[in-house]
Amino acid sequence: MGGDYDGALVVRVRARAIDGAATEEALSAVADAFGQSRSTVELVHGQRSRTKIFEVCGDESALLERLAKLLARDR
């Protein structure tokens, strides 16, 4: 993870934005960060944008707790 920006989680990837490679890497990185399988993470908005919105399926309270820890980690 790359920290946070204005309350949003930043994900940095090395893959180039060719044929969706960067998006796929970001999906996998988000899944790993939340301790979920890749199949539980879906791109909701931003297929062709640097700013993307992902949905992570799972126990909401556990996911929110993990998000808070990820956001606080770099402060």
CHARMM internal coordinates of N, CA and C (Angstrom, degrees):
IC EDIT
DIST 1 N 1 CA 1.4407
DIST 1 CA 1 C 1.5162
ANGL 1 N 1 CA 1 C 108.71
DIST 1 C 2 N 1.2901
ANGL 1 CA 1 C 2 N 114.32
DIHE 1 N 1 CA 1 C 2 N 153.48
DIST 2 N 2 CA 1.4505
ANGL 1 C 2 N 2 CA 119.84
DIHE 1 CA 1 C 2 N 2 CA -176.01
DIST 2 CA 2 C 1.5066
ANGL 2 N 2 CA 2 C 114.64
DIHE 1 C 2 N 2 CA 2 C -108.33
DIST 2 C 3 N 1.3322
ANGL 2 CA 2 C 3 N 118.54
DIHE 2 N 2 CA 2 C 3 N 16.05
DIST 3 N 3 CA 1.4522
ANGL 2 C 3 N 3 CA 120.79
DIHE 2 CA 2 C 3 N 3 CA 179.58
DIST 3 CA 3 C 1.5190
ANGL 3 N 3 CA 3 C 112.47
DIHE 2 C 3 N 3 CA 3 C 98.16
DIST 3 C 4 N 1.3230
ANGL 3 CA 3 C 4 N 115.18
DIHE 3 N 3 CA 3 C 4 N -150.06
DIST 4 N 4 CA 1.4597
ANGL 3 C 4 N 4 CA 118.31
DIHE 3 CA 3 C 4 N 4 CA 179.90
DIST 4 CA 4 C 1.5201
ANGL 4 N 4 CA 4 C 109.83
DIHE 3 C 4 N 4 CA 4 C -135.99
DIST 4 C 5 N 1.3135
ANGL 4 CA 4 C 5 N 115.05
DIHE 4 N 4 CA 4 C 5 N 157.70
DIST 5 N 5 CA 1.4446
ANGL 4 C 5 N 5 CA 122.33
DIHE 4 CA 4 C 5 N 5 CA 176.55
DIST 5 CA 5 C 1.5113
ANGL 5 N 5 CA 5 C 107.71
DIHE 4 C 5 N 5 CA 5 C -139.85
DIST 5 C 6 N 1.3186
ANGL 5 CA 5 C 6 N 116.05
DIHE 5 N 5 CA 5 C 6 N 112.20
DIST 6 N 6 CA 1.4620
ANGL 5 C 6 N 6 CA 121.01
DIHE 5 CA 5 C 6 N 6 CA 177.45
DIST 6 CA 6 C 1.5361
ANGL 6 N 6 CA 6 C 112.13
DIHE 5 C 6 N 6 CA 6 C 55.94
DIST 6 C 7 N 1.3419
ANGL 6 CA 6 C 7 N 115.98
DIHE 6 N 6 CA 6 C 7 N 38.26
DIST 7 N 7 CA 1.4557
ANGL 6 C 7 N 7 CA 120.67
DIHE 6 CA 6 C 7 N 7 CA 178.14
DIST 7 CA 7 C 1.5135
ANGL 7 N 7 CA 7 C 115.43
DIHE 6 C 7 N 7 CA 7 C 86.23
DIST 7 C 8 N 1.3320
ANGL 7 CA 7 C 8 N 116.94
DIHE 7 N 7 CA 7 C 8 N -1.46
DIST 8 N 8 CA 1.4657
ANGL 7 C 8 N 8 CA 120.97
DIHE 7 CA 7 C 8 N 8 CA 178.78
DIST 8 CA 8 C 1.5255
ANGL 8 N 8 CA 8 C 109.23
DIHE 7 C 8 N 8 CA 8 C -104.15
DIST 8 C 9 N 1.2940
ANGL 8 CA 8 C 9 N 116.56
DIHE 8 N 8 CA 8 C 9 N 144.62
DIST 9 N 9 CA 1.4529
ANGL 8 C 9 N 9 CA 121.92
DIHE 8 CA 8 C 9 N 9 CA 178.43
DIST 9 CA 9 C 1.5257
ANGL 9 N 9 CA 9 C 109.07
DIHE 8 C 9 N 9 CA 9 C -75.71
DIST 9 C 10 N 1.3186
ANGL 9 CA 9 C 10 N 117.12
DIHE 9 N 9 CA 9 C 10 N 130.69
DIST 10 N 10 CA 1.4591
ANGL 9 C 10 N 10 CA 122.17
DIHE 9 CA 9 C 10 N 10 CA 179.49
DIST 10 CA 10 C 1.5185
ANGL 10 N 10 CA 10 C 108.59
DIHE 9 C 10 N 10 CA 10 C -100.09
DIST 10 C 11 N 1.3229
ANGL 10 CA 10 C 11 N 115.51
DIHE 10 N 10 CA 10 C 11 N 130.99
DIST 11 N 11 CA 1.4640
ANGL 10 C 11 N 11 CA 121.91
DIHE 10 CA 10 C 11 N 11 CA 178.17
DIST 11 CA 11 C 1.5210
ANGL 11 N 11 CA 11 C 107.44
DIHE 10 C 11 N 11 CA 11 C -117.70
DIST 11 C 12 N 1.3215
ANGL 11 CA 11 C 12 N 116.30
DIHE 11 N 11 CA 11 C 12 N 121.92
DIST 12 N 12 CA 1.4626
ANGL 11 C 12 N 12 CA 120.19
DIHE 11 CA 11 C 12 N 12 CA 177.65
DIST 12 CA 12 C 1.5174
ANGL 12 N 12 CA 12 C 108.61
DIHE 11 C 12 N 12 CA 12 C -104.84
DIST 12 C 13 N 1.3213
ANGL 12 CA 12 C 13 N 115.44
DIHE 12 N 12 CA 12 C 13 N 134.41
DIST 13 N 13 CA 1.4653
ANGL 12 C 13 N 13 CA 120.70
DIHE 12 CA 12 C 13 N 13 CA 178.65
DIST 13 CA 13 C 1.5184
ANGL 13 N 13 CA 13 C 109.20
DIHE 12 C 13 N 13 CA 13 C -128.66
DIST 13 C 14 N 1.3004
ANGL 13 CA 13 C 14 N 116.16
DIHE 13 N 13 CA 13 C 14 N 158.95
DIST 14 N 14 CA 1.4596
ANGL 13 C 14 N 14 CA 121.81
DIHE 13 CA 13 C 14 N 14 CA 179.33
DIST 14 CA 14 C 1.5311
ANGL 14 N 14 CA 14 C 111.94
DIHE 13 C 14 N 14 CA 14 C -94.58
DIST 14 C 15 N 1.3037
ANGL 14 CA 14 C 15 N 117.11
DIHE 14 N 14 CA 14 C 15 N -23.68
DIST 15 N 15 CA 1.4651
ANGL 14 C 15 N 15 CA 120.30
DIHE 14 CA 14 C 15 N 15 CA -177.02
DIST 15 CA 15 C 1.5281
ANGL 15 N 15 CA 15 C 110.18
DIHE 14 C 15 N 15 CA 15 C -64.08
DIST 15 C 16 N 1.3054
ANGL 15 CA 15 C 16 N 115.38
DIHE 15 N 15 CA 15 C 16 N 146.46
DIST 16 N 16 CA 1.4572
ANGL 15 C 16 N 16 CA 120.64
DIHE 15 CA 15 C 16 N 16 CA 177.38
DIST 16 CA 16 C 1.5183
ANGL 16 N 16 CA 16 C 109.42
DIHE 15 C 16 N 16 CA 16 C -81.99
DIST 16 C 17 N 1.3111
ANGL 16 CA 16 C 17 N 114.98
DIHE 16 N 16 CA 16 C 17 N 155.95
DIST 17 N 17 CA 1.4684
ANGL 16 C 17 N 17 CA 120.80
DIHE 16 CA 16 C 17 N 17 CA -178.62
DIST 17 CA 17 C 1.5265
ANGL 17 N 17 CA 17 C 110.56
DIHE 16 C 17 N 17 CA 17 C -80.65
DIST 17 C 18 N 1.3103
ANGL 17 CA 17 C 18 N 115.11
DIHE 17 N 17 CA 17 C 18 N 60.27
DIST 18 N 18 CA 1.4680
ANGL 17 C 18 N 18 CA 121.62
DIHE 17 CA 17 C 18 N 18 CA 178.58
DIST 18 CA 18 C 1.5156
ANGL 18 N 18 CA 18 C 107.68
DIHE 17 C 18 N 18 CA 18 C -121.63
DIST 18 C 19 N 1.3267
ANGL 18 CA 18 C 19 N 115.27
DIHE 18 N 18 CA 18 C 19 N 125.90
DIST 19 N 19 CA 1.4675
ANGL 18 C 19 N 19 CA 121.90
DIHE 18 CA 18 C 19 N 19 CA 178.90
DIST 19 CA 19 C 1.5272
ANGL 19 N 19 CA 19 C 113.20
DIHE 18 C 19 N 19 CA 19 C 54.88
DIST 19 C 20 N 1.3176
ANGL 19 CA 19 C 20 N 116.82
DIHE 19 N 19 CA 19 C 20 N 31.97
DIST 20 N 20 CA 1.4589
ANGL 19 C 20 N 20 CA 121.07
DIHE 19 CA 19 C 20 N 20 CA 175.63
DIST 20 CA 20 C 1.5152
ANGL 20 N 20 CA 20 C 115.33
DIHE 19 C 20 N 20 CA 20 C 77.40
DIST 20 C 21 N 1.3269
ANGL 20 CA 20 C 21 N 117.70
DIHE 20 N 20 CA 20 C 21 N 10.10
DIST 21 N 21 CA 1.4711
ANGL 20 C 21 N 21 CA 120.55
DIHE 20 CA 20 C 21 N 21 CA -176.95
DIST 21 CA 21 C 1.5267
ANGL 21 N 21 CA 21 C 111.75
DIHE 20 C 21 N 21 CA 21 C -62.57
DIST 21 C 22 N 1.3319
ANGL 21 CA 21 C 22 N 117.37
DIHE 21 N 21 CA 21 C 22 N -41.81
DIST 22 N 22 CA 1.4676
ANGL 21 C 22 N 22 CA 120.21
DIHE 21 CA 21 C 22 N 22 CA -179.57
DIST 22 CA 22 C 1.5255
ANGL 22 N 22 CA 22 C 110.62
DIHE 21 C 22 N 22 CA 22 C -66.82
DIST 22 C 23 N 1.3168
ANGL 22 CA 22 C 23 N 116.89
DIHE 22 N 22 CA 22 C 23 N -39.29
DIST 23 N 23 CA 1.4666
ANGL 22 C 23 N 23 CA 120.49
DIHE 22 CA 22 C 23 N 23 CA 178.73
DIST 23 CA 23 C 1.5223
ANGL 23 N 23 CA 23 C 110.33
DIHE 22 C 23 N 23 CA 23 C -64.29
DIST 23 C 24 N 1.3119
ANGL 23 CA 23 C 24 N 117.23
DIHE 23 N 23 CA 23 C 24 N -44.09
DIST 24 N 24 CA 1.4684
ANGL 23 C 24 N 24 CA 120.37
DIHE 23 CA 23 C 24 N 24 CA 178.86
DIST 24 CA 24 C 1.5214
ANGL 24 N 24 CA 24 C 111.45
DIHE 23 C 24 N 24 CA 24 C -62.27
DIST 24 C 25 N 1.3220
ANGL 24 CA 24 C 25 N 116.51
DIHE 24 N 24 CA 24 C 25 N -40.60
DIST 25 N 25 CA 1.4634
ANGL 24 C 25 N 25 CA 119.81
DIHE 24 CA 24 C 25 N 25 CA 178.10
DIST 25 CA 25 C 1.5252
ANGL 25 N 25 CA 25 C 110.67
DIHE 24 C 25 N 25 CA 25 C -65.56
DIST 25 C 26 N 1.3408
ANGL 25 CA 25 C 26 N 116.86
DIHE 25 N 25 CA 25 C 26 N -38.95
DIST 26 N 26 CA 1.4620
ANGL 25 C 26 N 26 CA 120.84
DIHE 25 CA 25 C 26 N 26 CA 177.81
DIST 26 CA 26 C 1.5274
ANGL 26 N 26 CA 26 C 110.69
DIHE 25 C 26 N 26 CA 26 C -64.78
DIST 26 C 27 N 1.3224
ANGL 26 CA 26 C 27 N 117.28
DIHE 26 N 26 CA 26 C 27 N -41.85
DIST 27 N 27 CA 1.4735
ANGL 26 C 27 N 27 CA 120.80
DIHE 26 CA 26 C 27 N 27 CA 177.68
DIST 27 CA 27 C 1.5276
ANGL 27 N 27 CA 27 C 110.65
DIHE 26 C 27 N 27 CA 27 C -59.18
DIST 27 C 28 N 1.3208
ANGL 27 CA 27 C 28 N 116.51
DIHE 27 N 27 CA 27 C 28 N -44.41
DIST 28 N 28 CA 1.4684
ANGL 27 C 28 N 28 CA 120.42
DIHE 27 CA 27 C 28 N 28 CA 179.11
DIST 28 CA 28 C 1.5229
ANGL 28 N 28 CA 28 C 111.38
DIHE 27 C 28 N 28 CA 28 C -66.58
DIST 28 C 29 N 1.3349
ANGL 28 CA 28 C 29 N 117.12
DIHE 28 N 28 CA 28 C 29 N -38.97
DIST 29 N 29 CA 1.4705
ANGL 28 C 29 N 29 CA 120.99
DIHE 28 CA 28 C 29 N 29 CA 179.67
DIST 29 CA 29 C 1.5237
ANGL 29 N 29 CA 29 C 111.15
DIHE 28 C 29 N 29 CA 29 C -64.88
DIST 29 C 30 N 1.3243
ANGL 29 CA 29 C 30 N 116.50
DIHE 29 N 29 CA 29 C 30 N -41.02
DIST 30 N 30 CA 1.4672
ANGL 29 C 30 N 30 CA 120.33
DIHE 29 CA 29 C 30 N 30 CA 178.06
DIST 30 CA 30 C 1.5250
ANGL 30 N 30 CA 30 C 109.95
DIHE 29 C 30 N 30 CA 30 C -64.44
DIST 30 C 31 N 1.3192
ANGL 30 CA 30 C 31 N 116.52
DIHE 30 N 30 CA 30 C 31 N -44.41
DIST 31 N 31 CA 1.4724
ANGL 30 C 31 N 31 CA 120.13
DIHE 30 CA 30 C 31 N 31 CA 178.78
DIST 31 CA 31 C 1.5254
ANGL 31 N 31 CA 31 C 110.44
DIHE 30 C 31 N 31 CA 31 C -58.73
DIST 31 C 32 N 1.3255
ANGL 31 CA 31 C 32 N 116.87
DIHE 31 N 31 CA 31 C 32 N -46.60
DIST 32 N 32 CA 1.4704
ANGL 31 C 32 N 32 CA 120.80
DIHE 31 CA 31 C 32 N 32 CA 179.12
DIST 32 CA 32 C 1.5253
ANGL 32 N 32 CA 32 C 111.63
DIHE 31 C 32 N 32 CA 32 C -61.50
DIST 32 C 33 N 1.3316
ANGL 32 CA 32 C 33 N 116.53
DIHE 32 N 32 CA 32 C 33 N -43.59
DIST 33 N 33 CA 1.4601
ANGL 32 C 33 N 33 CA 120.75
DIHE 32 CA 32 C 33 N 33 CA -177.87
DIST 33 CA 33 C 1.5225
ANGL 33 N 33 CA 33 C 111.95
DIHE 32 C 33 N 33 CA 33 C -62.49
DIST 33 C 34 N 1.3264
ANGL 33 CA 33 C 34 N 116.30
DIHE 33 N 33 CA 33 C 34 N -32.11
DIST 34 N 34 CA 1.4603
ANGL 33 C 34 N 34 CA 120.16
DIHE 33 CA 33 C 34 N 34 CA -179.05
DIST 34 CA 34 C 1.5298
ANGL 34 N 34 CA 34 C 112.47
DIHE 33 C 34 N 34 CA 34 C -96.40
DIST 34 C 35 N 1.3263
ANGL 34 CA 34 C 35 N 117.18
DIHE 34 N 34 CA 34 C 35 N 2.83
DIST 35 N 35 CA 1.4598
ANGL 34 C 35 N 35 CA 121.08
DIHE 34 CA 34 C 35 N 35 CA 179.06
DIST 35 CA 35 C 1.5209
ANGL 35 N 35 CA 35 C 112.59
DIHE 34 C 35 N 35 CA 35 C 67.21
DIST 35 C 36 N 1.3195
ANGL 35 CA 35 C 36 N 115.74
DIHE 35 N 35 CA 35 C 36 N 33.14
DIST 36 N 36 CA 1.4622
ANGL 35 C 36 N 36 CA 121.52
DIHE 35 CA 35 C 36 N 36 CA -177.86
DIST 36 CA 36 C 1.5234
ANGL 36 N 36 CA 36 C 109.27
DIHE 35 C 36 N 36 CA 36 C -116.48
DIST 36 C 37 N 1.3220
ANGL 36 CA 36 C 37 N 115.96
DIHE 36 N 36 CA 36 C 37 N 164.44
DIST 37 N 37 CA 1.4545
ANGL 36 C 37 N 37 CA 119.40
DIHE 36 CA 36 C 37 N 37 CA 173.91
DIST 37 CA 37 C 1.5223
ANGL 37 N 37 CA 37 C 108.53
DIHE 36 C 37 N 37 CA 37 C -79.03
DIST 37 C 38 N 1.2916
ANGL 37 CA 37 C 38 N 117.02
DIHE 37 N 37 CA 37 C 38 N 155.65
DIST 38 N 38 CA 1.4609
ANGL 37 C 38 N 38 CA 122.40
DIHE 37 CA 37 C 38 N 38 CA -178.05
DIST 38 CA 38 C 1.5228
ANGL 38 N 38 CA 38 C 111.16
DIHE 37 C 38 N 38 CA 38 C -57.79
DIST 38 C 39 N 1.3227
ANGL 38 CA 38 C 39 N 117.83
DIHE 38 N 38 CA 38 C 39 N -31.62
DIST 39 N 39 CA 1.4718
ANGL 38 C 39 N 39 CA 121.77
DIHE 38 CA 38 C 39 N 39 CA -177.14
DIST 39 CA 39 C 1.5289
ANGL 39 N 39 CA 39 C 112.62
DIHE 38 C 39 N 39 CA 39 C -68.31
DIST 39 C 40 N 1.3302
ANGL 39 CA 39 C 40 N 118.16
DIHE 39 N 39 CA 39 C 40 N -12.68
DIST 40 N 40 CA 1.4701
ANGL 39 C 40 N 40 CA 120.59
DIHE 39 CA 39 C 40 N 40 CA -179.64
DIST 40 CA 40 C 1.5218
ANGL 40 N 40 CA 40 C 112.51
DIHE 39 C 40 N 40 CA 40 C -92.24
DIST 40 C 41 N 1.3347
ANGL 40 CA 40 C 41 N 117.23
DIHE 40 N 40 CA 40 C 41 N -1.95
DIST 41 N 41 CA 1.4649
ANGL 40 C 41 N 41 CA 121.37
DIHE 40 CA 40 C 41 N 41 CA -177.88
DIST 41 CA 41 C 1.5215
ANGL 41 N 41 CA 41 C 109.26
DIHE 40 C 41 N 41 CA 41 C -112.53
DIST 41 C 42 N 1.3322
ANGL 41 CA 41 C 42 N 114.94
DIHE 41 N 41 CA 41 C 42 N 131.04
DIST 42 N 42 CA 1.4593
ANGL 41 C 42 N 42 CA 120.79
DIHE 41 CA 41 C 42 N 42 CA -177.91
DIST 42 CA 42 C 1.5278
ANGL 42 N 42 CA 42 C 109.83
DIHE 41 C 42 N 42 CA 42 C -130.71
DIST 42 C 43 N 1.3217
ANGL 42 CA 42 C 43 N 115.82
DIHE 42 N 42 CA 42 C 43 N 140.32
DIST 43 N 43 CA 1.4526
ANGL 42 C 43 N 43 CA 120.88
DIHE 42 CA 42 C 43 N 43 CA 174.33
DIST 43 CA 43 C 1.5263
ANGL 43 N 43 CA 43 C 107.73
DIHE 42 C 43 N 43 CA 43 C -79.83
DIST 43 C 44 N 1.3317
ANGL 43 CA 43 C 44 N 116.14
DIHE 43 N 43 CA 43 C 44 N 120.62
DIST 44 N 44 CA 1.4621
ANGL 43 C 44 N 44 CA 121.26
DIHE 43 CA 43 C 44 N 44 CA -177.33
DIST 44 CA 44 C 1.5280
ANGL 44 N 44 CA 44 C 110.79
DIHE 43 C 44 N 44 CA 44 C -96.02
DIST 44 C 45 N 1.3223
ANGL 44 CA 44 C 45 N 116.89
DIHE 44 N 44 CA 44 C 45 N -37.33
DIST 45 N 45 CA 1.4563
ANGL 44 C 45 N 45 CA 120.83
DIHE 44 CA 44 C 45 N 45 CA -176.38
DIST 45 CA 45 C 1.5229
ANGL 45 N 45 CA 45 C 110.10
DIHE 44 C 45 N 45 CA 45 C -153.27
DIST 45 C 46 N 1.3327
ANGL 45 CA 45 C 46 N 117.30
DIHE 45 N 45 CA 45 C 46 N 141.01
DIST 46 N 46 CA 1.4510
ANGL 45 C 46 N 46 CA 121.15
DIHE 45 CA 45 C 46 N 46 CA 172.89
DIST 46 CA 46 C 1.5060
ANGL 46 N 46 CA 46 C 115.54
DIHE 45 C 46 N 46 CA 46 C 104.18
DIST 46 C 47 N 1.3087
ANGL 46 CA 46 C 47 N 117.77
DIHE 46 N 46 CA 46 C 47 N 30.65
DIST 47 N 47 CA 1.4734
ANGL 46 C 47 N 47 CA 120.98
DIHE 46 CA 46 C 47 N 47 CA -178.31
DIST 47 CA 47 C 1.5274
ANGL 47 N 47 CA 47 C 111.82
DIHE 46 C 47 N 47 CA 47 C -50.49
DIST 47 C 48 N 1.3052
ANGL 47 CA 47 C 48 N 118.72
DIHE 47 N 47 CA 47 C 48 N -41.92
DIST 48 N 48 CA 1.4649
ANGL 47 C 48 N 48 CA 122.21
DIHE 47 CA 47 C 48 N 48 CA -176.84
DIST 48 CA 48 C 1.5315
ANGL 48 N 48 CA 48 C 112.68
DIHE 47 C 48 N 48 CA 48 C -109.40
DIST 48 C 49 N 1.3034
ANGL 48 CA 48 C 49 N 116.65
DIHE 48 N 48 CA 48 C 49 N 16.95
DIST 49 N 49 CA 1.4557
ANGL 48 C 49 N 49 CA 121.10
DIHE 48 CA 48 C 49 N 49 CA -176.86
DIST 49 CA 49 C 1.5279
ANGL 49 N 49 CA 49 C 110.63
DIHE 48 C 49 N 49 CA 49 C -114.60
DIST 49 C 50 N 1.3237
ANGL 49 CA 49 C 50 N 116.08
DIHE 49 N 49 CA 49 C 50 N 156.03
DIST 50 N 50 CA 1.4723
ANGL 49 C 50 N 50 CA 119.38
DIHE 49 CA 49 C 50 N 50 CA 173.33
DIST 50 CA 50 C 1.5167
ANGL 50 N 50 CA 50 C 110.77
DIHE 49 C 50 N 50 CA 50 C -70.67
DIST 50 C 51 N 1.3277
ANGL 50 CA 50 C 51 N 116.30
DIHE 50 N 50 CA 50 C 51 N -27.16
DIST 51 N 51 CA 1.4560
ANGL 50 C 51 N 51 CA 121.42
DIHE 50 CA 50 C 51 N 51 CA 178.40
DIST 51 CA 51 C 1.5168
ANGL 51 N 51 CA 51 C 108.27
DIHE 50 C 51 N 51 CA 51 C -95.06
DIST 51 C 52 N 1.3182
ANGL 51 CA 51 C 52 N 116.01
DIHE 51 N 51 CA 51 C 52 N 121.05
DIST 52 N 52 CA 1.4551
ANGL 51 C 52 N 52 CA 121.33
DIHE 51 CA 51 C 52 N 52 CA -176.29
DIST 52 CA 52 C 1.5189
ANGL 52 N 52 CA 52 C 110.31
DIHE 51 C 52 N 52 CA 52 C -126.73
DIST 52 C 53 N 1.3008
ANGL 52 CA 52 C 53 N 115.67
DIHE 52 N 52 CA 52 C 53 N 152.80
DIST 53 N 53 CA 1.4628
ANGL 52 C 53 N 53 CA 121.46
DIHE 52 CA 52 C 53 N 53 CA 174.71
DIST 53 CA 53 C 1.5207
ANGL 53 N 53 CA 53 C 107.16
DIHE 52 C 53 N 53 CA 53 C -119.08
DIST 53 C 54 N 1.3288
ANGL 53 CA 53 C 54 N 114.88
DIHE 53 N 53 CA 53 C 54 N 124.74
DIST 54 N 54 CA 1.4582
ANGL 53 C 54 N 54 CA 121.59
DIHE 53 CA 53 C 54 N 54 CA 179.18
DIST 54 CA 54 C 1.5123
ANGL 54 N 54 CA 54 C 110.02
DIHE 53 C 54 N 54 CA 54 C -111.62
DIST 54 C 55 N 1.3098
ANGL 54 CA 54 C 55 N 115.87
DIHE 54 N 54 CA 54 C 55 N 150.62
DIST 55 N 55 CA 1.4622
ANGL 54 C 55 N 55 CA 121.78
DIHE 54 CA 54 C 55 N 55 CA 172.08
DIST 55 CA 55 C 1.5223
ANGL 55 N 55 CA 55 C 107.28
DIHE 54 C 55 N 55 CA 55 C -114.93
DIST 55 C 56 N 1.3276
ANGL 55 CA 55 C 56 N 115.25
DIHE 55 N 55 CA 55 C 56 N 128.73
DIST 56 N 56 CA 1.4605
ANGL 55 C 56 N 56 CA 121.24
DIHE 55 CA 55 C 56 N 56 CA 178.72
DIST 56 CA 56 C 1.5184
ANGL 56 N 56 CA 56 C 107.17
DIHE 55 C 56 N 56 CA 56 C -112.52
DIST 56 C 57 N 1.3095
ANGL 56 CA 56 C 57 N 116.78
DIHE 56 N 56 CA 56 C 57 N 120.29
DIST 57 N 57 CA 1.4699
ANGL 56 C 57 N 57 CA 121.34
DIHE 56 CA 56 C 57 N 57 CA 179.84
DIST 57 CA 57 C 1.5236
ANGL 57 N 57 CA 57 C 109.46
DIHE 56 C 57 N 57 CA 57 C -88.56
DIST 57 C 58 N 1.3147
ANGL 57 CA 57 C 58 N 115.27
DIHE 57 N 57 CA 57 C 58 N 139.74
DIST 58 N 58 CA 1.4535
ANGL 57 C 58 N 58 CA 120.83
DIHE 57 CA 57 C 58 N 58 CA 179.03
DIST 58 CA 58 C 1.5122
ANGL 58 N 58 CA 58 C 109.85
DIHE 57 C 58 N 58 CA 58 C 157.17
DIST 58 C 59 N 1.3069
ANGL 58 CA 58 C 59 N 116.40
DIHE 58 N 58 CA 58 C 59 N -166.62
DIST 59 N 59 CA 1.4546
ANGL 58 C 59 N 59 CA 122.48
DIHE 58 CA 58 C 59 N 59 CA 178.96
DIST 59 CA 59 C 1.5266
ANGL 59 N 59 CA 59 C 108.73
DIHE 58 C 59 N 59 CA 59 C -66.65
DIST 59 C 60 N 1.3247
ANGL 59 CA 59 C 60 N 116.70
DIHE 59 N 59 CA 59 C 60 N 113.48
DIST 60 N 60 CA 1.4586
ANGL 59 C 60 N 60 CA 121.59
DIHE 59 CA 59 C 60 N 60 CA -173.02
DIST 60 CA 60 C 1.5261
ANGL 60 N 60 CA 60 C 113.03
DIHE 59 C 60 N 60 CA 60 C -57.84
DIST 60 C 61 N 1.3161
ANGL 60 CA 60 C 61 N 117.36
DIHE 60 N 60 CA 60 C 61 N -44.72
DIST 61 N 61 CA 1.4644
ANGL 60 C 61 N 61 CA 118.96
DIHE 60 CA 60 C 61 N 61 CA -177.51
DIST 61 CA 61 C 1.5268
ANGL 61 N 61 CA 61 C 110.79
DIHE 60 C 61 N 61 CA 61 C -66.25
DIST 61 C 62 N 1.3159
ANGL 61 CA 61 C 62 N 118.33
DIHE 61 N 61 CA 61 C 62 N -38.85
DIST 62 N 62 CA 1.4600
ANGL 61 C 62 N 62 CA 121.40
DIHE 61 CA 61 C 62 N 62 CA 178.41
DIST 62 CA 62 C 1.5269
ANGL 62 N 62 CA 62 C 110.82
DIHE 61 C 62 N 62 CA 62 C -67.40
DIST 62 C 63 N 1.3330
ANGL 62 CA 62 C 63 N 116.54
DIHE 62 N 62 CA 62 C 63 N -39.27
DIST 63 N 63 CA 1.4612
ANGL 62 C 63 N 63 CA 120.01
DIHE 62 CA 62 C 63 N 63 CA 178.93
DIST 63 CA 63 C 1.5160
ANGL 63 N 63 CA 63 C 111.58
DIHE 62 C 63 N 63 CA 63 C -67.32
DIST 63 C 64 N 1.3286
ANGL 63 CA 63 C 64 N 117.41
DIHE 63 N 63 CA 63 C 64 N -40.92
DIST 64 N 64 CA 1.4651
ANGL 63 C 64 N 64 CA 120.86
DIHE 63 CA 63 C 64 N 64 CA 178.11
DIST 64 CA 64 C 1.5242
ANGL 64 N 64 CA 64 C 110.93
DIHE 63 C 64 N 64 CA 64 C -65.38
DIST 64 C 65 N 1.3150
ANGL 64 CA 64 C 65 N 116.92
DIHE 64 N 64 CA 64 C 65 N -38.41
DIST 65 N 65 CA 1.4668
ANGL 64 C 65 N 65 CA 120.93
DIHE 64 CA 64 C 65 N 65 CA 177.26
DIST 65 CA 65 C 1.5236
ANGL 65 N 65 CA 65 C 110.04
DIHE 64 C 65 N 65 CA 65 C -63.44
DIST 65 C 66 N 1.3220
ANGL 65 CA 65 C 66 N 116.45
DIHE 65 N 65 CA 65 C 66 N -43.90
DIST 66 N 66 CA 1.4666
ANGL 65 C 66 N 66 CA 120.67
DIHE 65 CA 65 C 66 N 66 CA 179.18
DIST 66 CA 66 C 1.5329
ANGL 66 N 66 CA 66 C 110.61
DIHE 65 C 66 N 66 CA 66 C -64.44
DIST 66 C 67 N 1.3282
ANGL 66 CA 66 C 67 N 117.11
DIHE 66 N 66 CA 66 C 67 N -41.05
DIST 67 N 67 CA 1.4630
ANGL 66 C 67 N 67 CA 121.26
DIHE 66 CA 66 C 67 N 67 CA 178.14
DIST 67 CA 67 C 1.5296
ANGL 67 N 67 CA 67 C 110.32
DIHE 66 C 67 N 67 CA 67 C -60.49
DIST 67 C 68 N 1.3166
ANGL 67 CA 67 C 68 N 116.79
DIHE 67 N 67 CA 67 C 68 N -44.52
DIST 68 N 68 CA 1.4627
ANGL 67 C 68 N 68 CA 120.63
DIHE 67 CA 67 C 68 N 68 CA 178.84
DIST 68 CA 68 C 1.5244
ANGL 68 N 68 CA 68 C 110.88
DIHE 67 C 68 N 68 CA 68 C -59.85
DIST 68 C 69 N 1.3160
ANGL 68 CA 68 C 69 N 117.20
DIHE 68 N 68 CA 68 C 69 N -40.90
DIST 69 N 69 CA 1.4691
ANGL 68 C 69 N 69 CA 120.82
DIHE 68 CA 68 C 69 N 69 CA 179.01
DIST 69 CA 69 C 1.5208
ANGL 69 N 69 CA 69 C 110.87
DIHE 68 C 69 N 69 CA 69 C -66.97
DIST 69 C 70 N 1.3253
ANGL 69 CA 69 C 70 N 116.98
DIHE 69 N 69 CA 69 C 70 N -40.69
DIST 70 N 70 CA 1.4604
ANGL 69 C 70 N 70 CA 120.33
DIHE 69 CA 69 C 70 N 70 CA 179.06
DIST 70 CA 70 C 1.5319
ANGL 70 N 70 CA 70 C 110.89
DIHE 69 C 70 N 70 CA 70 C -64.37
DIST 70 C 71 N 1.3196
ANGL 70 CA 70 C 71 N 116.67
DIHE 70 N 70 CA 70 C 71 N -41.81
DIST 71 N 71 CA 1.4547
ANGL 70 C 71 N 71 CA 120.69
DIHE 70 CA 70 C 71 N 71 CA -179.69
DIST 71 CA 71 C 1.5271
ANGL 71 N 71 CA 71 C 111.97
DIHE 70 C 71 N 71 CA 71 C -68.93
DIST 71 C 72 N 1.3325
ANGL 71 CA 71 C 72 N 117.25
DIHE 71 N 71 CA 71 C 72 N -34.23
DIST 72 N 72 CA 1.4550
ANGL 71 C 72 N 72 CA 121.80
DIHE 71 CA 71 C 72 N 72 CA -177.52
DIST 72 CA 72 C 1.5315
ANGL 72 N 72 CA 72 C 112.27
DIHE 71 C 72 N 72 CA 72 C -82.30
DIST 72 C 73 N 1.3007
ANGL 72 CA 72 C 73 N 117.07
DIHE 72 N 72 CA 72 C 73 N -18.86
DIST 73 N 73 CA 1.4608
ANGL 72 C 73 N 73 CA 122.02
DIHE 72 CA 72 C 73 N 73 CA -174.05
DIST 73 CA 73 C 1.5292
ANGL 73 N 73 CA 73 C 113.32
DIHE 72 C 73 N 73 CA 73 C -57.77
DIST 73 C 74 N 1.3107
ANGL 73 CA 73 C 74 N 117.50
DIHE 73 N 73 CA 73 C 74 N -37.62
DIST 74 N 74 CA 1.4610
ANGL 73 C 74 N 74 CA 120.37
DIHE 73 CA 73 C 74 N 74 CA -175.61
DIST 74 CA 74 C 1.5210
ANGL 74 N 74 CA 74 C 113.62
DIHE 73 C 74 N 74 CA 74 C -96.41
DIST 74 C 75 N 1.3013
ANGL 74 CA 74 C 75 N 118.23
DIHE 74 N 74 CA 74 C 75 N 10.67
DIST 75 N 75 CA 1.4737
ANGL 74 C 75 N 75 CA 120.46
DIHE 74 CA 74 C 75 N 75 CA -179.00
DIST 75 CA 75 C 1.4892
ANGL 75 N 75 CA 75 C 111.29
DIHE 74 C 75 N 75 CA 75 C -93.86
END
COOR INIT
IC SEED 1 N 1 CA 1 C
IC BUILD
